[in-house]
Amino acid sequence: MSNDSENLADVGAAMHEVISRLYPIPRSITGDGVRRTLGVLREIVPLEVHEVATGTPVFDWTVPNEWNVREAYIADSSGKRVVDFARHSLHLVGYSAAVRKRMSLSELRPHLHTLPDKPDLIPYRTSYYNATWGFCLSHKQLLAMSEGEYEVVIDATLGGGHLTYGEHFIPGETADEILFSAHTCHPQLANDNLSGVVIAAFLARHLANLPRRRHSFRFVWGPGTIGAVTWLARNEEKARRIKAGLILSCLGDGRTFTYKRSRRGNASVDLAVEHTLASRGQAHRLMDFSPYGYDERQYCSPGFNLPVGLLMNSQYGAFPEYHTSADDLSLVTAGALERSLHVVLEVIDVLEHDRRYVNLQPKCEPQLGRRGLYSAVGGHSSPKQFELAMLWVLNQSDGGPSLLEIARRAELPFAVIRDAAVALEKAKLIEELPA
């Protein structure tokens, strides 16, 4: 896939700047923080914002009440705010009910959450579907709190409203769709999941500017779990057109790439990601599907069984900064964001150009020299590799293996196999089969 439509050289820095803008916004599965987040993304790509009313049934779920916070804090007897939502939105347990009371430290303790093994960090906690309240703080903060009376204030609303998600659709030459999905519900966590949210926006902008697209592309930005459930409940007909998809998450820390396969395990997107990571020659980890993780669980539920995998750097739940205040802007780098974007573009290139061909001269090898194909070899950056790719394509093009399957068997980059097929088709040695 050509990158000519957008200069990608400085895209990592641009993505990091957008993450820096989004990072302070308090987000949850509903509320104004989600709307503000989508408003920033709209500056990059003209996404459509959908509002789904509280109480709307979506399969076995119901769209929840909308939650918004004006302020939340714990103040000591002198009036000093020892814990303050305004300083860091992780300080408040997500979906906490409104509170305004004075309490002793012993009464307050059951509502305080810390990480004793990581005493400098604030944990991330939520209580979306249970009526409760609480605060998160570093263990050092808790140890510094003396006995006495504290003022506890959570000025929040929890009631009828809407669930908000963003969507962007880019039509292609066919109705077959490739889906990209990122969750928007995490507050002040840069890698999980602002990295995926922002990469998806820049990817959408790039794809929209391409002169040709074989597939159509759909992007969904919504809250984890309930967002995907809601989108699927409202778009069953569209979901049938999805031929490949990726959840984008935890893609900014620059560590080893991790790919979790779709429920099918050997779908085209699974093979494309695995081949892309292998052909780049960098360490990576492959995971089989499990019904635990992010929104791949919903897209891969048996009633849909969509070919949707999960692409990450560090795996969710397995990196030390996960769901803590250490997942900040210093963890995410411009270089890692750019690297992740390029990997996704390479995967798209495979999915866009994978074809099946039939050899029109199948009895013994055709003479390549008199057809000018050796001059094509000479113009390639790796002539021997390109010559080998032509031989592989000729040998395997019997209407069975696709170019991706040939590339995997030959252990050659897909782009080289694709270029070899283009040259052979121009020479009328192979012919593309209808999809």
Phi and psi in degrees as a GROMACS rama.xvg file:
@    title "Ramachandran Plot"
@    xaxis  label "Phi"
@    yaxis  label "Psi"
@TYPE xy
-69.757  141.446  SER-2
-102.585  14.032  ASN-3
-64.837  -26.7455  ASP-4
-72.7677  -12.1772  SER-5
-151.662  133.667  GLU-6
-74.2807  110.865  ASN-7
-91.0124  1.57231  LEU-8
-60.5347  -39.04  ALA-9
-110.468  17.3256  ASP-10
-68.5999  -29.6102  VAL-11
-60.5472  -44.8411  GLY-12
-64.5922  -39.0664  ALA-13
-64.9262  -40.8655  ALA-14
-65.5688  -41.1493  MET-15
-64.2115  -35.7886  HIS-16
-64.083  -39.6964  GLU-17
-68.0767  -40.2983  VAL-18
-59.9554  -39.2962  ILE-19
-61.5055  -35.8926  SER-20
-71.2402  -37.7408  ARG-21
-79.0735  -26.6341  LEU-22
-54.6835  -44.0204  TYR-23
-75.5096  -12.4694  PRO-24
-70.7903  124.805  ILE-25
-73.5084  123.549  PRO-26
-121.113  156.877  ARG-27
-152.776  -164.408  SER-28
-74.6013  -16.0807  ILE-29
-142.245  174.471  THR-30
111.196  176.747  GLY-31
-68.0257  -26.2159  ASP-32
-62.7873  -36.9036  GLY-33
-65.92  -42.894  VAL-34
-63.7451  -41.8011  ARG-35
-62.5457  -39.7764  ARG-36
-62.0768  -47.7626  THR-37
-64.7251  -30.9536  LEU-38
-62.6534  -39.4575  GLY-39
-67.9937  -42.1432  VAL-40
-62.6041  -30.8693  LEU-41
-63.6508  -20.479  ARG-42
-71.553  -20.4693  GLU-43
-96.7084  -42.1784  ILE-44
-143.33  138.792  VAL-45
-78.7359  71.6962  PRO-46
-76.4221  155.837  LEU-47
-95.0816  130.197  GLU-48
-99.2685  127.534  VAL-49
-110.151  138.369  HIS-50
-118.559  122.064  GLU-51
-116.183  123.017  VAL-52
-66.8654  144.117  ALA-53
-51.274  138.196  THR-54
91.3128  -8.038  GLY-55
-66.7971  125.578  THR-56
-73.2342  133.466  PRO-57
-133.544  96.2849  VAL-58
54.2455  -125.714  PHE-59
-85.7328  2.16653  ASP-60
-107.4  170.43  TRP-61
-133.065  134.72  THR-62
-57.7573  125.173  VAL-63
-78.621  174.296  PRO-64
-61.2464  153.332  ASN-65
-87.7053  139.497  GLU-66
-120.356  130.046  TRP-67
-138.484  145.175  ASN-68
-121.415  129.912  VAL-69
-89.843  -48.7245  ARG-70
-158.916  159.685  GLU-71
-157.378  132.813  ALA-72
-161.415  163.975  TYR-73
-120.945  124.532  ILE-74
-117.834  141.58  ALA-75
-81.263  -175.57  ASP-76
-64.1561  -21.3043  SER-77
-86.5496  -5.15346  SER-78
93.4721  -2.8913  GLY-79
-72.9451  130.567  LYS-80
-80.9747  107.915  ARG-81
-85.1923  -22.6335  VAL-82
-136.618  130.282  VAL-83
-144.209  119.691  ASP-84
-55.9925  -30.4516  PHE-85
-66.496  -25.7593  ALA-86
-80.3398  -37.1083  ARG-87
-158.808  125.864  HIS-88
-71.4511  -13.3269  SER-89
-68.5385  -15.7238  LEU-90
-63.3412  -22.4829  HIS-91
-107.647  129.519  LEU-92
-60.7957  128.252  VAL-93
-57.8516  134.321  GLY-94
70.7254  25.6403  TYR-95
-63.8107  139.465  SER-96
-73.3213  160.098  ALA-97
-66.315  138.821  ALA-98
-142.195  142.737  VAL-99
-153.493  98.9833  ARG-100
-158.947  168.017  LYS-101
-107.56  137.03  ARG-102
-143.215  150.944  MET-103
-76.2613  162.364  SER-104
-61.0619  -38.3556  LEU-105
-64.4069  -36.57  SER-106
-70.661  -31.6717  GLU-107
-78.3073  -30.9322  LEU-108
-51.7289  -43.31  ARG-109
-60.5234  -16.4101  PRO-110
-100.336  7.56877  HIS-111
-109.823  134.237  LEU-112
-122.508  128.103  HIS-113
-136.686  175.343  THR-114
-120.618  90.4182  LEU-115
-57.2193  -30.3522  PRO-116
-81.5774  -10.8327  ASP-117
-132.378  71.6829  LYS-118
-66.0439  -14.6809  PRO-119
-92.8786  -6.11783  ASP-120
-107.704  149.274  LEU-121
-93.8817  128.777  ILE-122
-80.0592  163.31  PRO-123
-105.984  120.324  TYR-124
-133.771  146.107  ARG-125
-136.076  161.937  THR-126
-146.81  64.1491  SER-127
-61.2743  -40.394  TYR-128
-116.722  13.7313  TYR-129
-127.115  131.666  ASN-130
-76.2204  103.893  ALA-131
-158.001  -174.522  THR-132
-152.528  161.074  TRP-133
-179.377  168.222  GLY-134
-125.881  150.179  PHE-135
-114.907  141.021  CYS-136
-154.492  165.137  LEU-137
-70.4824  153.997  SER-138
-65.1614  -31.0754  HIS-139
-63.6643  -39.128  LYS-140
-62.2268  -42.8373  GLN-141
-63.0529  -43.6258  LEU-142
-64.0201  -25.5557  LEU-143
-83.3192  -8.35881  ALA-144
-81.7842  122.901  MET-145
-89.1356  162.271  SER-146
-61.9314  149.365  GLU-147
145.381  -171.818  GLY-148
-97.3917  142.333  GLU-149
-127.934  144.419  TYR-150
-90.3745  126.413  GLU-151
-116.148  120.986  VAL-152
-130.587  124.777  VAL-153
-127.829  102.008  ILE-154
-94.1577  89.4818  ASP-155
-136.967  153.838  ALA-156
-115.015  139.952  THR-157
-141.403  104.623  LEU-158
-170.235  -164.06  GLY-159
-57.6501  137.434  GLY-160
-174.385  -131.141  GLY-161
-147.032  156.133  HIS-162
-97.1281  134.507  LEU-163
-116.888  131.086  THR-164
-140.147  155.814  TYR-165
-109.815  150.617  GLY-166
-145.797  144.191  GLU-167
-140.929  132.561  HIS-168
-122.142  132.268  PHE-169
-120.247  110.816  ILE-170
-70.798  148.463  PRO-171
-123.667  -166.287  GLY-172
-74.2147  -21.3028  GLU-173
-123.545  166.41  THR-174
-82.8726  -9.78701  ALA-175
-63.7645  133.343  ASP-176
-113.91  147.927  GLU-177
-112.622  127.766  ILE-178
-104.038  139.32  LEU-179
-126.951  132.327  PHE-180
-134.73  139.278  SER-181
-142.214  141.478  ALA-182
-92.6168  141.562  HIS-183
-109.483  10.6438  THR-184
-93.4559  -10.2376  CYS-185
-83.9326  125.709  HIS-186
-87.1513  132.541  PRO-187
47.4665  45.95  GLN-188
-126.97  114.305  LEU-189
-80.5381  -44.3895  ALA-190
-78.2033  -45.3046  ASN-191
-113.219  94.2628  ASP-192
-140.758  28.7155  ASN-193
-63.1078  -29.4308  LEU-194
-60.1807  -47.0591  SER-195
-67.8438  -40.0005  GLY-196
-58.5499  -46.3875  VAL-197
-78.3443  -39.3521  VAL-198
-58.7913  -40.9555  ILE-199
-60.3774  -40.6735  ALA-200
-65.6614  -45.5144  ALA-201
-69.0873  -33.6279  PHE-202
-64.1154  -44.0142  LEU-203
-60.9828  -43.1008  ALA-204
-61.3425  -42.9557  ARG-205
-63.225  -47.1558  HIS-206
-64.5642  -36.943  LEU-207
-63.0011  -25.2596  ALA-208
-90.795  -2.84973  ASN-209
-73.4303  143.884  LEU-210
-69.2027  -29.8706  PRO-211
-138.794  142.763  ARG-212
-140.295  124.555  ARG-213
-71.8815  -49.1651  ARG-214
-89.4395  160.049  HIS-215
-88.7866  153.681  SER-216
-125.819  134.426  PHE-217
-123.905  134.694  ARG-218
-120.875  135.458  PHE-219
-129.501  125.526  VAL-220
-115.661  111.983  TRP-221
-153.927  169.526  GLY-222
-65.5674  149.385  PRO-223
-58.3034  144.005  GLY-224
62.4654  -73.7749  THR-225
-63.7789  -28.2517  ILE-226
-68.8417  -47.0497  GLY-227
-65.7436  -41.2989  ALA-228
-58.8495  -44.8666  VAL-229
-64.8249  -45.4739  THR-230
-60.4431  -45.3932  TRP-231
-64.8125  -39.4179  LEU-232
-64.1461  -32.3621  ALA-233
-91.6407  -7.54826  ARG-234
-139.33  41.5701  ASN-235
-60.7252  -37.8788  GLU-236
-66.7083  -43.8515  GLU-237
-63.9585  -36.9505  LYS-238
-59.6694  -29.7603  ALA-239
-66.2577  -18.9935  ARG-240
-88.6054  -4.67594  ARG-241
-77.1838  116.963  ILE-242
-101.473  -13.9972  LYS-243
-165.077  153.573  ALA-244
-163.991  157.224  GLY-245
-136.92  134.942  LEU-246
-85.2877  130.317  ILE-247
-107.573  119.878  LEU-248
-157.49  151.011  SER-249
52.7355  48.8334  CYS-250
-111.032  16.4325  LEU-251
-117.675  2.0881  GLY-252
-93.9853  -4.65874  ASP-253
74.3383  9.14615  GLY-254
-84.1576  -172.533  ARG-255
-57.7029  133.175  THR-256
-63.422  141.217  PHE-257
-128.848  132.242  THR-258
-125.805  126.904  TYR-259
-102.309  119.744  LYS-260
-66.3259  158.531  ARG-261
-69.1302  170.226  SER-262
-58.1299  -33.1732  ARG-263
-68.5918  -33.4453  ARG-264
86.2967  -31.927  GLY-265
-131.668  30.0398  ASN-266
-67.5659  164.619  ALA-267
-58.0272  -37.3107  SER-268
-67.1274  -36.2514  VAL-269
-62.1841  -47.4623  ASP-270
-66.8772  -37.3461  LEU-271
-67.0566  -43.5901  ALA-272
-66.3529  -46.6397  VAL-273
-60.4172  -42.6054  GLU-274
-68.6436  -40.2344  HIS-275
-60.7617  -47.514  THR-276
-65.1048  -39.9946  LEU-277
-67.7168  -41.8877  ALA-278
-72.4065  -19.6623  SER-279
-75.389  -13.0543  ARG-280
71.3063  22.2506  GLY-281
-113.731  152.804  GLN-282
-58.8524  140.678  ALA-283
-154.797  164.054  HIS-284
-126.668  137.099  ARG-285
-113.191  135.39  LEU-286
-120.785  138.849  MET-287
-74.1272  158.535  ASP-288
-63.4975  143.604  PHE-289
-143.302  152.436  SER-290
-81.2553  35.9104  PRO-291
-135.708  134.944  TYR-292
148.992  -127.131  GLY-293
-109.267  -147.905  TYR-294
-76.3978  -4.93042  ASP-295
-56.6389  -26.9993  GLU-296
-60.1997  -37.5156  ARG-297
-79.2575  -46.73  GLN-298
-64.8776  -29.4455  TYR-299
-96.8626  8.44661  CYS-300
-60.0794  149.82  SER-301
-59.3557  -27.6687  PRO-302
-70.41  -18.3047  GLY-303
-112.837  -48.2707  PHE-304
48.7041  46.3372  ASN-305
-75.939  149.882  LEU-306
-79.5649  74.2853  PRO-307
-122.648  121.068  VAL-308
-107.939  -179.763  GLY-309
-124.73  119.247  LEU-310
-106.228  129.432  LEU-311
-140.735  167.719  MET-312
-86.561  -97.2781  ASN-313
-67.8452  143.133  SER-314
-73.4162  142.561  GLN-315
-52.1099  138.629  TYR-316
76.6603  -3.54091  GLY-317
-120.773  2.90841  ALA-318
-112.089  148.666  PHE-319
-62.6084  -25.3606  PRO-320
-87.3003  -5.68699  GLU-321
-54.6876  129.303  TYR-322
52.6367  40.7634  HIS-323
-139.214  170.817  THR-324
-66.9291  -10.397  SER-325
-73.9799  -14.8707  ALA-326
-80.4287  70.991  ASP-327
-114.976  -169.807  ASP-328
-65.6076  -22.5153  LEU-329
-75.6197  -21.6043  SER-330
-75.0228  -32.0175  LEU-331
-95.448  129.244  VAL-332
-118.585  154.198  THR-333
-61.0564  -40.3847  ALA-334
-63.6099  -40.9328  GLY-335
-67.5369  -40.5565  ALA-336
-62.1006  -44.3899  LEU-337
-64.795  -41.8882  GLU-338
-59.8695  -43.5455  ARG-339
-65.3912  -41.3742  SER-340
-60.3941  -42.4079  LEU-341
-64.8821  -37.2498  HIS-342
-62.7126  -44.5345  VAL-343
-62.7718  -39.977  VAL-344
-63.3718  -37.1017  LEU-345
-66.8833  -39.0943  GLU-346
-62.9094  -43.8026  VAL-347
-61.1547  -40.6003  ILE-348
-57.6864  -41.6414  ASP-349
-63.9194  -49.7137  VAL-350
-64.3814  -35.4989  LEU-351
-70.5713  -33.2243  GLU-352
-111.912  2.72623  HIS-353
-68.3272  128.891  ASP-354
-142.268  166.715  ARG-355
-115.878  139.267  ARG-356
-127.533  162.153  TYR-357
-122.971  136.68  VAL-358
-75.2011  122.873  ASN-359
-85.392  -8.98484  LEU-360
-129.535  65.3651  GLN-361
-78.8759  -11.1949  PRO-362
-92.4101  102.606  LYS-363
68.0067  167.97  CYS-364
-71.996  133.72  GLU-365
-71.0238  157.233  PRO-366
-79.1457  113.479  GLN-367
-80.287  -33.5699  LEU-368
-61.7592  -45.0789  GLY-369
-73.9414  -7.97434  ARG-370
-99.1609  6.6372  ARG-371
75.8924  13.8993  GLY-372
-78.3933  -20.334  LEU-373
-72.8317  -26.2452  TYR-374
-69.8271  -32.1911  SER-375
-65.5683  -37.4263  ALA-376
-61.1563  -44.4413  VAL-377
-62.8671  -26.9355  GLY-378
-84.4662  -0.301359  GLY-379
-93.9299  152.313  HIS-380
-66.591  -25.4188  SER-381
-132.795  85.3442  SER-382
-56.5204  -45.4686  PRO-383
-61.7406  -41.2278  LYS-384
-64.1751  -41.6194  GLN-385
-67.3151  -40.4818  PHE-386
-61.8791  -43.8221  GLU-387
-63.0865  -38.5933  LEU-388
-62.1352  -41.3113  ALA-389
-61.8965  -41.1377  MET-390
-65.0218  -40.556  LEU-391
-63.5142  -44.8567  TRP-392
-64.1469  -43.2727  VAL-393
-61.3223  -43.2689  LEU-394
-70.2942  -35.928  ASN-395
-95.1228  -8.72725  GLN-396
-84.351  78.4756  SER-397
-116.764  19.6989  ASP-398
89.6838  -3.72419  GLY-399
-95.7845  -82.5755  GLY-400
-64.4456  142.745  PRO-401
-84.7522  172.822  SER-402
-60.1843  -38.1226  LEU-403
-63.4231  -42.9369  LEU-404
-65.0255  -36.6681  GLU-405
-65.6785  -44.2036  ILE-406
-60.9754  -42.11  ALA-407
-63.2909  -44.0814  ARG-408
-68.3442  -39.3441  ARG-409
-79.0599  -13.978  ALA-410
56.704  45.2122  GLU-411
-120.489  151.573  LEU-412
-58.1291  141.976  PRO-413
-58.9093  -39.1933  PHE-414
-60.0456  -34.5561  ALA-415
-71.3266  -42.0765  VAL-416
-62.8413  -42.6449  ILE-417
-61.6567  -46.0396  ARG-418
-63.2683  -36.8194  ASP-419
-64.2859  -41.544  ALA-420
-64.4393  -39.8449  ALA-421
-60.477  -45.4964  VAL-422
-64.5337  -42.2072  ALA-423
-68.6576  -34.6034  LEU-424
-69.2112  -39.6819  GLU-425
-61.4793  -33.1306  LYS-426
-82.9482  3.04317  ALA-427
61.0551  34.4376  LYS-428
-97.4352  -22.5997  LEU-429
-134.688  160.401  ILE-430
-136.456  133.496  GLU-431
-70.4049  137.68  GLU-432
-87.3219  147.987  LEU-433
-62.2478  147.005  PRO-434
